[in-house]
Amino acid sequence: MTADFVPFADLIAALCFVLALRFKNSVWAVAGSVIAILTALMQPDVFSYTAIVVGIVIGGAVATVIVKRSRAERLAQLIPVLYGVSGLAAFLTATGILISTGVPTEALAAVGVFMCLLFGVASALLAGRAFFSEQENRHPWLGACVGLAVAGLGFTMSSLILIVAGGLVCSACARMALKSE
């Protein structure tokens, strides 16, 4: 894949995410996700395809078990748990980057690591609070935290699509939260 194609593919994926928010149609979101994932997998510096497949299988299996073991009336409370897992994944990725390479010297990457750590932990804490609470509508602020953690991961990894997707998730969730208050 040529270096010029990656920003173009990221732009198309980002456009799909914006269209998904605009038209409230998950087909656009799925298309954007597929484009972003395929673009990432075609990069020449992919560390290990085996590790990626193992991660997808383990994550899918854990999510399937969680959803199948939950009672139908508790499914709404699973949303914050899955948000929290996403934030925790961003946190663990940033931690792995810190362990393997140390604190990034580039300012933007250092800010990205800080965002991942801060908002990854915040989303995990909010997820626990929302899961054990009977109040509804705690999800939007949780989603905003996860979006910021993903955007921070994008800054850390110099990934335009993670920055855009995280920013879109954050802004959409913050907007929902402000409308519901």
C-alpha positions in Angstrom: 0.0 0.0 0.0 1.4 3.4 -0.9 1.9 6.0 1.7 -0.4 8.4 -0.2 -3.3 6.0 0.0 -3.4 5.8 3.8 -4.6 9.4 4.5 -7.1 9.0 1.7 -8.5 5.8 3.2 -8.6 7.4 6.6 -10.5 10.4 5.2 -13.1 8.1 3.6 -13.5 6.1 6.8 -13.9 9.4 8.8 -16.5 10.5 6.3 -18.4 7.3 6.8 -18.4 7.9 10.6 -19.7 11.4 10.1 -22.4 10.1 7.8 -23.3 7.4 10.4 -23.8 10.2 13.0 -25.7 12.5 10.6 -28.1 9.9 9.3 -28.2 7.6 12.4 -27.4 4.7 10.2 -25.1 2.0 11.4 -24.3 0.8 7.9 -22.1 3.9 7.4 -20.4 3.2 10.7 -19.7 -0.4 9.7 -18.3 0.7 6.4 -16.0 3.2 8.1 -14.8 0.6 10.5 -14.1 -1.9 7.8 -12.1 0.7 5.8 -10.2 1.7 8.9 -9.4 -1.9 9.9 -8.3 -3.0 6.4 -6.2 0.1 6.0 -4.5 -0.6 9.3 -3.9 -4.2 8.5 -2.3 -3.4 5.2 0.4 -1.2 6.8 3.9 -2.5 6.3 4.8 -2.0 10.0 2.1 -4.3 11.4 3.8 -6.1 14.3 2.0 -9.4 14.2 -1.1 -10.6 12.4 -1.3 -13.5 14.7 -1.6 -11.3 17.7 -4.3 -9.2 16.0 -6.4 -12.3 15.2 -5.9 -13.7 18.8 -7.0 -10.3 20.2 -10.1 -10.3 18.0 -11.0 -13.9 19.0 -10.4 -13.3 22.7 -12.3 -10.0 22.7 -15.2 -11.4 20.7 -15.4 -14.5 23.0 -15.4 -12.4 26.2 -18.1 -10.0 24.8 -20.2 -13.0 23.7 -20.0 -14.7 27.1 -20.9 -11.4 28.9 -23.9 -10.8 26.7 -25.2 -14.4 26.7 -24.9 -14.7 30.5 -26.8 -11.4 31.1 -30.5 -11.4 31.7 -32.5 -9.4 29.1 -33.5 -6.8 31.6 -29.8 -6.1 32.4 -28.7 -5.6 28.8 -29.0 -1.8 29.0 -26.5 -1.9 31.9 -24.1 -3.8 29.7 -23.5 -0.8 27.5 -21.4 1.0 30.1 -19.5 -2.1 30.8 -18.5 -2.5 27.1 -17.7 1.2 27.0 -15.5 0.7 30.1 -13.7 -2.2 28.4 -13.0 0.0 25.4 -11.5 2.7 27.7 -9.5 0.1 29.5 -8.1 -1.2 26.2 -6.9 2.3 25.4 -5.4 2.5 28.8 -3.6 -0.8 28.5 -2.3 0.1 25.0 -0.9 3.4 26.3 0.7 1.5 29.2 2.2 -1.0 26.8 3.7 1.9 24.7 5.1 3.5 27.9 6.7 0.2 29.0 8.1 -0.7 25.6 9.3 2.8 24.4 9.3 5.0 27.4 7.6 8.4 27.6 7.4 9.8 24.0 9.6 12.7 23.3 7.2 14.3 20.8 4.8 16.6 22.7 1.7 15.4 20.8 2.4 11.7 21.5 3.1 12.5 25.2 -0.3 14.3 25.4 -1.9 11.3 23.7 -0.5 8.8 26.2 -1.7 11.1 29.0 -5.2 11.2 27.5 -5.3 7.4 27.1 -4.3 6.9 30.7 -6.6 9.5 32.2 -9.7 8.9 30.1 -9.2 5.1 30.0 -9.3 5.0 33.8 -12.2 7.5 33.9 -14.2 5.4 31.6 -13.6 2.3 33.6 -14.6 4.0 36.8 -17.7 5.5 35.2 -18.6 2.1 33.7 -18.5 0.5 37.2 -20.6 3.3 38.6 -23.2 3.1 35.8 -23.4 -0.7 36.0 -24.3 -0.7 39.7 -26.5 2.4 39.5 -30.2 2.2 38.7 -30.2 5.7 37.1 -30.4 5.8 33.3 -28.5 8.1 30.9 -25.0 7.8 32.4 -23.7 6.4 29.1 -23.2 9.6 27.2 -20.5 11.0 29.4 -18.9 7.5 29.6 -18.9 7.4 25.8 -17.3 10.9 25.7 -14.4 9.6 28.0 -13.9 6.6 25.7 -13.8 8.9 22.7 -11.1 11.0 24.3 -9.1 7.9 25.2 -9.3 6.7 21.6 -8.3 10.1 20.3 -5.4 10.1 22.7 -4.4 6.7 21.4 -4.5 8.2 17.9 -2.1 11.0 18.9 0.2 8.5 20.5 0.2 6.2 17.4 0.1 9.0 14.8 -3.2 7.6 13.5 -5.5 10.1 11.9 -8.5 7.7 11.9 -8.2 7.1 15.6 -8.1 10.8 16.3 -11.1 11.5 14.1 -13.1 8.5 15.3 -12.4 9.3 19.0 -13.3 13.0 18.4 -16.5 12.1 16.7 -17.5 9.7 19.5 -16.6 12.2 22.2 -18.5 15.1 20.5 -21.6 12.9 19.7 -21.8 11.5 23.3 -21.2 14.9 24.9 -24.0 16.4 22.8 -26.3 13.6 23.9 -25.3 14.1 27.5 -26.0 17.8 27.3 -29.3 17.4 25.6 -30.5 14.9 28.3 -29.6 17.2 31.2 
